[in-house]
Amino acid sequence: MHAHDVPHSDGQVPSSSPPNPAFHQPDPPSIDIVPLNSQVPSTTPAIDPSESISSASSSLDQLPPSSPSTGSIDLPAPTTSTCSNINDHPDELGASIMQPIPTTRACDIPGVVWLLWSWNELWFLTPLKAWSGATKLPPGHMGFPFFGEMINFLWYFKILGRPDDFIKSKQARYGDGVGMYRTHLFGSPSIIACSPAINKLILQSAELFPIAWPTVELVGHNSLVAVHGKPHARLRSYVSNAINQPEALKRIALLVQPHIVSSLQLWAEKGTVRAFDEVKKVTFANIGKFFISFEPGPILDTLDQHFEGLLKGMRAQPFDFPGTAYHHALQCRKKLMEIFRTELEIRKQNGNGSGARKDLMDGLMHMKDEEGKQLGDEEVLDNIASLIIGGYKSTSLALMWAIYYLAKFPDVLQKLRGENMAVCKNEKGDFINFENISQMKYTNKVVEETLRMANIAQIFFRLVSKDVDYQGYRIPKGWQVIVWARSIHTDPKNFEDPMVFNPDRWNEPPKPGTYQVFGGGPRICAGNMLARIQVAILLHHLVIGYKWELINPDAKMTYLPHPKPVDGVEIAISKI
């Protein structure tokens, strides 16, 4: 799911070498995608990724194809050195006998650097050349052994705080091309996709590009986001009906408002609050209520802590040893499963939850397939955990960014307040209903613009099930595809002044393929309407009754695992 109103570098990252003209090819008039039948041996994944720092070696995709009989690739040799050995000049031996003899000569260093810089290219591309001949991969570089391009990824996202420049640096070096670059990220050889056309095609082609989580152990192998085929269709149908269809949304709209109203009153009493912390409490309490019927209290607080730890491992390298974010996330998941398993056993002992609670867990327990078979315990538990992951943090972040942007753009706030005050005059009681929300056109535009700029789901992962040719480039079987949705939402070719919060841009629909905050195709987020309605409801009660301002309007941003200001949007808030 985004970006923000922060100082943003529009400049291109300078490249160490000019773009290769081979990658500046005009787009063909039509897009064709051709699955190939040729088999490529499975690659041995290196454990990590990073980005190109110099142009020490030529890209292998520019080399002549290897001979099928040898399967070899002619690589340029590293630059030779004029450094000499003492044995070449025996007359100097006497003068040099007392000097220490280094174990590694300085002239060897360029060769070592070249080998490290070329290792991933050799390891992953050589088999493709040997098997497929003149295979042309998208431009790019696969970084160093073990780390790949992860160092460069972290450099832009964590050190510089300019995440959009990660893709811009590739565009500056290799050209825009067809919007694809090869790399090695998150432990796998990968193709980055960052144009509306290729992103849309990948998201809609579920058979060619099935979903692939680099950390599937955290979401659960039986969860909606990890299963395929009939199990996925069956689960998706149930979940969508339970939380994303009009009848369900009507019920949820009324269910969440009492807690939202009381929470806003507490914010005003405190005077100063950290918006991200407060909206997390509101969102988690509501999700806990209609997903698993947990009321605010110690158990819900414990769940919140464990989910926070789990989420921090979602975009971490999968190193499972003490001290790593991934290891901590696995431990948090185990503790979450213990709590959910206890609740599941209680319900089963009380008659399988019959009539006791009409929540998501109850529905999953009673769900049956066409043969009358119910979900197993692990399937129920995996799906409860993964659905809370999907609905909790993303909605909290969207709410936080809405509060942030409305404080930054008072003209938008004034217009939003006017529309919501008009709804209040026409309705009796303190709460609005689903029909009211559907009719609040400007409010819904504010929600969409918030989601676009927040870029909560910055990237999506897919696996390549077959070799695919796309506009002259090979997408190899077994590799990972990373759909870079963030670059689509912050590209001025897709949205005019993309870093300006402008809900009026939604007077017209976006260009095809340029709005991917919830993914797309058969894997589009099953709770996308649930997220939208929660944001609209909280904004309604906030703007009609309260005023607020940012304590730190120029706070720095952090972008991993999700974008947010470092202060969590601290605000001073009071009743109007």
N, C-alpha and C positions, 0 to 999 in steps of 0.2 A: 503494500500500500503505500515516499513523498518528499517535499522540499519546504523552504521557509523564506520569510522576509528578512534576510540577513545580507550583509555585504557579500557580494558574489563576484568572483573573478570571471570576467567575460573573455579574458585573454587566453590564447592557446598556450599550452606548455611547450616551450621550445624543444625541438627534437635534436638529437645528437647527429642526425644525418638527414638529408632531404628525403621526402617521400619517394618511394620507388614508383616510377611511371607505370610499372606493370599493374599496380593496384588502382590506378586512376582510369578505370574502364567505364564507358557510358552504360547506364542501365539498359538492358534489353527491353523491348516493348511489352513483354509479358513475363510473368513469373511461372517457371515450370519447376516442379519438384519430382525427381525420378528416383524411387527406391531401387537400389541395385541388389542383385542376387549374390554378388561376390562376397566371400567370407573373409573377414579380417581377423587374425588371431587376437585373442584378448590381450590387452596391454597390462603390464604390471604397473599399478598406480604408484607414483611417487607420493610421498606423504604430504607435500605442501607446494605452495605457489609464491611467486613474487614478480616484480616488473623489471623491464629492461632499463638498465642504467647507462649502458654504452652500446656501441655497435661493434663489439669486438670480433664477431664472426658474421658471415653472410647468412641470411635465412635459408633454410634447406629447401623451401618451396621455390627458390630461384635457381636451384641447381638442376643440371640435366638429369632426366630420369635414369634410374639405374638399369643395368642390363638384367633382364629376367633370369639369365643363367647364373649371374653372380650375386644378385641382390645387394650390390654394394653401391655406395654413393661417394662420389669424389668430393671431398671437403677441402677447402683452402687450408693449407698448412699454416700454423701460427708463424708470426713474423720471426725470422731468425735474428739472433743477436751476434754482435761482433765480439762478445766476451770471449776470452781465450783461456786455455788451460795452461798451467805452469809447465806441463810436459812438452808443450809446443815450443818452448824457449829455454832449453837447458842451460844457456849461458846466464840466465837470470836466477838459476836455482840457488846459487850461493847467497845472493842478496836477499833471497826470499825465504831461506830455510828457517829463519827465526819467526816468520809471520804465521799467525794461526790460519789454518786452512778451513774455510767454511764447508759445512756438510752439504749445503744447498747453494748453488751459485745463483747470483742475481739474474743471470740470463735465462734461468729456468722458469722464473715467475710468470712471464707472459704466457708460456705454454700451459702452465697450471690454470691460470685465469681463463684462457681460451677453452680448456677442457671443461672446466666447471660451467662456463657460460653456454657451452654447446651440448652439455650432457643430455638434458631433457629433449632437445631437438633430435639428437642421435637416437636416444632410447625409444622415443615414441614415433618418430617419423620414418626411421629406417625400415621397420617392418611394413609400413604402409607403402613405401616406395617399392620394396621387394615384391610385394603381393599384387600391387595394383598398377605398377609401371608409372606413367606420367600423372600421378595424382597431384592435384593442385589444391592445397588447403588455403583457407583464408589467411591473410597476412597476420603477422604478429610474432611473438616470441614466447617461449615456454619457461623462461627464467632458469633459476639455479636448481640443482638436485635438491630433493627433499622439500625445499620451500617454494619452488616455482616462482610465481609472481605475487605471492602473498605479502612479501615485504613491501612491494610497491603499492599494493592495495591498501595496506595499513598506513603507508606514508601519506597517501592522499586523504584517507578517511579519518585517521586518528591524529597524525602529527600536524599536517597542514590544515586540516579542517576544510578541504575543498574537494568533496567527493565527486562532483561533476567533472573535475579535471582529470580523473582517472581515465574516463572514456575520451575526453578531449585530447589527452596526450597521445592516445592511439590514433585518433583521427588526424592529428597534426603530423604524425610520423608516417602513417600508412595511407592516409586519405580516407574519405567517407566510404568509398566502394559500395558494397551492397549491405553494409551495416553488420559485418561479422568480422571477428578477430579470434585467432587461436591464442590459447594461453594455458596455464596450469594453475588452477585455484581450488582451494578447499580439498586438497588431496587428490585431485583428478585432472587428467588432460581434458581441456574444455574448449568449447567454442562460445564466445560471447556474442549474443544477438542484441542489437541496439538500434533497430530501425522499425517503424510501424509495420511494414510489410512482412519482414521475416519474423518479428515477434508474434504477430497475429497468426501467421501460418503455423508456427511451432505450438502455440497455445491451443489451436483448434485441431491439430493433428495428433490426437491422443495415442493412436496406435504406433505411429512413427516416433513420437517423442513422449513416452509415458513419464509420469511424474517420478522424480527421484530426489529424495532427501539425503543430503550427505550425512545427516545425523538422524536416521530413521528410528534408531533406538530410543530417542527422546520423545517422538510423537507416537510411537507404538506401531508394530508391524501389522496389527489388525485394524488400525484406525482408518477413517474415511479418506484421509489424505495419502494413505500408503497402499490401499488395496486397489485392485483393477478389475475390469470386466463386470460380471454380474454382481459380485459382492459390493463393488463400488456403486453400481446403479441402484441396488436395493437400499443400501445405507443412505445414499444421497437423497433418494425419494422420501424416505422417512424423515430425515433431518430437515429437509426443505419444508415439508408439510408441518413439522413441529415448531419451527422457529422463523420461517421466512415467507409464509403465505399470508394473504390478507386476514383470514380468520384468526390465525395464531398471533399476528401482529396487533390486531384489535385487543386481544386479551392481554398481551404483553405491555401495550401502551398504557393501559390502566394499572397494571401490576407494578410498574417501575416508578410511577409518579410520586406516591407518598414518600418514598425514601429520598428521592431527588429534592422534593420541596423541603423536607426536614433538614437535609444536609446543607442546602444553601443558607438556611437560617443560621445554622451553626457556623458557617464560614463568616457570615456578617458579624456574629457575636465575637469571633476571634479577631476580626479586623484585618489581620495579615495571614495569608495562607500560601502554601506551596500548591499551586493548582494541580500539578501532576499527581501528587500524593492524594489529594482530596478526590479527584475524579476516579483514581484507581479504587479507592474505597467504595465509592458509589457504584461503579461498574461491577466490581467483584461481588458486592452484596447482591446486586440485581441478578447477575449471572448465577451466583450460588443459589439464589432462591428458585429461579425457574429452570435451572439445569439439574439441581440435586436437593432442593428444599432445605438448604442450610441457612439459618438465620445469622445475622451479625453476632460475633462472639469469638471465644478462644479458638474453636476449630477452624472457623473461616480465616482468622488471622494467621494461623499456622499454615493453612493452605496457601495463603497469599505469599508468605515468605518462601515456601518451597517452589511455587510457580515462578517467583522472581529469580531464584537460583537456576531453575530449569531453562528459563528464557535466555539467560546470559550465555548458556552453552550452545544455543541454536546456531549461531554464526561463528563459533569458535572452531579451531582445528581439532579434529577428533583424537586427541591424545588422552588416553585413559590411564593417567597416573596422578597420584595426589598432588594437589597444588594447581592443577589446570582447571579452566572453566568447564571443560567438557566432563571431566571426572566429577566435579561438584554437581553439575547438572544431572548426571546419572544417579548420584546419591539422592538428590532432591526428588527425582522421579520415583525412586523406590519408596521413599517416605509418603509421597502422594498416593501411590498405589496401595499402600497399607491402610491409609485412611479410607479410600474409596472401597477397598475390599471389605473392610469392616462394615461399612454402610450397606454394601451389597448383601452380605451374609445376614444382617439384621432384617433386611427386607424379605429375603428368602424364608427366613424362619417365621416371619409374620404373614405367611401365605403368599410369598413371591411378590410382595408389594401390592397385592390386589386392593384397589380402591383407597389405599392409604395416602398415596401422593400421586398427583397427576403432573409429574415433571419429566424431564428428558431421560433420566436414568430409568424411571418406571417404564417409559415407552420403549426404550431399548431392550429392557428385560422381557417384554411381552411381544416384541417384534418377531414375525415369522416370515420365512420365505415361501415360495410357491409350493414347496413340499411339506409345509407345516413345521419346519425346523426352526428352533429359536437360536438366538445368538448365544455363544458360550460366554462364560464369565470374563475371560480375557478380552474378548471382543467388546463387551460392554464397558469394561474398565478403560481399555485403550481409547475408545471413542469419547467417553466422558472427558478424559484428560486432554485429548487433542482438540476437542471442540471448545473447551475452556481456554486453551492456549490461543486458538484462533479468535475467540470473541472477547477475551478479557483485555489483553495488552493493546490490541489494535484499536478497540473502541476508546480505551483510556487515552491513548495518544492522540486520536482524532479530536476528542473533547478538549484536551490540553491545547492543541494547536488552534482550535476555534476560539478559545478564550484569548490566546496570544494575538491572533490576527485581528480580532475585533477591537482589542485595545490599541493596536497599531494603526487601524484604519477606522477612525471615528465616523466618517461619512457612511461607511457600510453599516456600522452599528446603529446609527440613527435610522437608516432605512429599514433595517431588520426590526428594530424596536417598534417602529410605526406599524408594520404589518402585524406583529404579534399582539400589540395593544388593540388593534381593530378586531382581532379574533376574540379577545377577552370580552369586549363589549357585546359581542353577539352570542356569547355562551354563558350559561348559568353554571355556577360551581367553580371550583379551583382548578379542575383538570381539563385538559383537552383530549380529544379522541382521535382515532386513526383517520377519520374523514377530515377533521380539521387540518391535520398535518399534511395530508395529500393536497389540500387546497392552498397551502402557504407556499406560493411559487418562489418568492424571493428567499425564504428560509431554506428551501431545498437547493437553490443555487449556491447559497452560502455553504451548505453541507458539501456539495460536490467540489467547490473550489478549495475547501479545507482539505478534503481527501487528496486532491491533485497535488497541492503544495506540500502536504505533510509527507508524502512518499513513504508511508509506513512499511509497505512491502516493497523494498527497493529492488529486489531480484527474486526470480523464480527459477527453480531447478528442474530440469528435464533430462532424461537419458535417451540416447540415440539407439533405437532398436534395430535399425537397418542402415546400411550406407545410403546416404542421400546426396544427390547432386542438386545444388541450388545456384543458378545463374553463374555456372562455370566453376564453382568451388565444391569440394567434397566435405561433407559433414560425416566423420567416420563413425561406424558402428562401435558401440561400447564407450564412446566418449560422453562427457557431460555437456549439456547445453545450459548456459546461464542467460536467461531472459532478463536483460537490464532495463526494467520498466522505468526506473528513475530517470534515465537519460531521455526517454520519450516525453516525460511530463515537464522537463526543464529545457527543452529544445525550442528556441524561438521560431523554428520552422513550423512547429506544431501549435504553439501558443504564443501569441503576441505578448511581449513583455512578460515572460513566464514567471519571473520572480516577484511580480506585483500581484497582490491579492485583489482580484477583480471578479466578483460573482456575476457581473453583467456579461462576461464572456460566454456564459451558459445560456444567453438568449438564443444562441445558435448551437446546434449539436457539434461536438468536436469532429475533427477529420477522422475518417475510418482508421482504426488501429492505434490512435494516439492517446486513448484513455484506458489504462490497464491497471487501475488501482486494486481491483479485485481479481486480477488474472483474466482468464478468458476461456472460451470453449467449454467442454464438458467438465472442466475442473475449476470453473469460476467459483469464487467463495460462496458456500452454501448459506452463509448468514449475512450476505451483503445488505439486505433490506433491514435486518435486525440492527446492524451497526448504524445505518442511516437514521432510523427512527429514534434510537437512543440519543444520538447527537442532536436531532431536531427538538426533542422533548426537553433536554437539559437547557439548550439555548433559549427556548421559549420562556421557561421559568426564570432564567438568569436575566434576560434583557428586560422583562416587564417589571422586575422587582428590585434590581440591583445595579449599582455602578461600580466600576473597578478600574484600576490602572496598574501598569507594570512597575514593580519596584526596581528592576534592572532592565530597562528597555534595550540596552545594548549588550546583553549577556551573550557570551560566546556559545557556540553550538557544539554538540557532540553528535556523532552520526552512527555509532555502533553500540549495541546491536540495532538501535532504531534512532532516527533523528529526534533531538530535543535540546532545548537550551540547558546549559549546565546547572542553572538554578531551579530547573523544574517549573518555570513560569511562576515566580513569586509575585503575588498581587496584593494590593490593598483594596478591600472590598467592603461596601456598606450598602444599606438599603436606600432606595431612592426616596 
